[in-house]
């Protein structure tokens, strides 16, 4: 009985091969396998891209966060500048007043120094005149005692 079953199986196999059924089945199976391979390859490539996409999305998110933070920082700086604007104006006015007072002090000091210099010059001229007068008197006093042969300048 076993032999009869084996013979029947072989006969059916030959019938399928000769009729082309087995060839079509093999082709269909091969096509299914190729499709599965292509799908697996596509999934594999998609999985390779997933980490890149995750990284890119994280980078985008970080950039957006940084831009939002920069915007908040700029807004805060503007608010601080607006808050300190009156203080800056008052400080500017105070500095201007101080500079004006220093300028007037410097002018007064310059006038005083010029007056002092004029006084010193006048004193020096007076001293020079007195010395010249004293030296002329000494020369005149010494001239008569000398003999008339000597020339005195």
Secondary structure by P-SEA (a helix, b strand, c coil): caaaaaaaaaaaaaaaaaaaaaaaaaaaaaaaaaaaaaaaaaaaaaaaaaaaaaaaaaaaaaaaaaaaaaaaaaaaaaaaaaaaaaaaaaaaaaaaaaaaaaaaaaaaaaaaaaaaaaaaaaaaaaaaaaaaaaaaaaaaaaaaacccccccc
